[in-house]
């Protein structure tokens, strides 16, 4: 009889433990929340991996203030070398260990992993890649994805519209990368010119291939167009190259650049030719050195990771992404799991992470939290915002 | 190590009863793995199976025939994009896969022509040029590559109520097994011996009746076919391809697999594929140190075990077989 009693006791304990294990959400304990982050820390895009260092430093900063709802944040940071296979393997490894994943980086990585989050019921917050990847997903898959990245077409419209209305552009030219990224910009530029109702015209479009380095003929073609305003959609290095070539042939139009050239590091690459360029600063982050909140945040991040110094622009991007996730966790309350986190994120309304950027809003019907730009200008080695954010309709 | 007394015995895949037992156990282990291992381990195994096919092909070329090629990234891209475009045009996937392999094989023939005149580093540079040219072509042609958004490829629907990961595991295991058996067949045939003869001394091989043009080009064709199939399987598994997945680093990765696994060894190619997939994964939490630690690991293996992982395995086998004697 005694043996039966012990057996029943052991069985009850086992069942209780099993029940507890079932109730426990992956990546959540009484004291800790685990966040996954796969990013290029090595390879061709390693510089952009600073976003993850910023995100992790922000998590440490939050922990130093007592964590979120009594739980500390733990970030599992893995290198994918900008390789979709490795990114997917990292995500697979994180499965069951993390509550959510922050900020995938790269269009290829986002494409390869776009079904992963729905299939595994893991929320993804603030990925960096072409937003149209997510816009094409069916609603049930999109439920797990929260995006705060600007749309290229809307941004190109904004840049051109600004050029026409504020800078008096009459003849506009576009220099763009000959792929979907550049072509989406072309659509935006054309739309803005059409809506100007004859005030401005698109006089030249000059595409380049990503492998080209000799851009002298491109610069001459732009000069011969007689355009007074030039919109550019290149990579950072091609942006620097075209401006240098234009300076050589003494062609100095007003230049308006996409947000991917928003890092003041452009001064190091393009030199003096960068001075005066107008840049569409993105709504999902701020500019350290120009925005007081972003400057303060950058200083805090450096305290937790001195490696960030000199790369504050990208680090703040990562920190802001993590801040959105933290806000979602906060809103989810004590009973934290993937479902409550989704609901917590969907409660975010007109909120600025650490007071930075344009207001973010998510809801069950809206998972593109912010689609905004504001004009900035390269002045004296800095990127200085010169107007407030202009908000565009979210894409999904 | 083993005394082989007849040609029939030479052709046997497994010669000793105990080896049969261990191989049987290994097959059982591999077949049951998805049922007891975490899902991410199964996922990593899928990538190993896919890379094994490319490593086997590369080993036939480098290890068995002695022809160095650094153009594998181009062949991978050709295989993957051919497969992607054909599947996109509603061609059944098996046909698209074979076409991807054949397209890569035909381009491999083109790469192989310089091998009739060039050797060693000169051949390596010529083939590297091919890889770079193919990569640039895909990068610059949106029609071929799908541009920045890449090419979306419909994944296979799992059967027998298997989860997508488990289904992909068995599917790619099956494909890798086919190519493994094919490779065993090739190396133990006249063709395989001709490859080895060319590697050891091509003039002597020609004197003994080996047609150098035919067998060198055949080695390039077969190796490239394997790589094309690897590209197709990779595209099918990822469901998406874009040119930046096929940079020169992919050629280096396959080269490392062959060298670290062990030249002229079928099993070595599998071990090498496992090495290039598992090591970066294990080191992925060491941030930017991955390439350094990865590179050092390769250097240490080559310094202390020039015959690669397969060489180490053979030494271990010999040690236990002769134990307690040395």
Interface residues (C-beta under 8 A of the other chain):
Chain A: X41 X42 X43 X44 X46 X49 X76 X77 X78 X79 X80 X81 X82 X83 X84 X85 X86 X88 X89 X90 X92 X93 X94 X95 X96 X107 X108 X111 X112 X115 X119 X130 X132 X133 X177 X178 X179 X180 X181 X183 X209 X210 X211
Chain B: X38 X39 X40 X43 X44 X47 X136 X139 X140 X142 X147 X148 X149 X150 X152 X164 X165 X234 X238 X239 X240 X242 X244 X245 X247 X249 X277 X280 X281 X283 X284 X285 X286 X287 X288 X290 X291
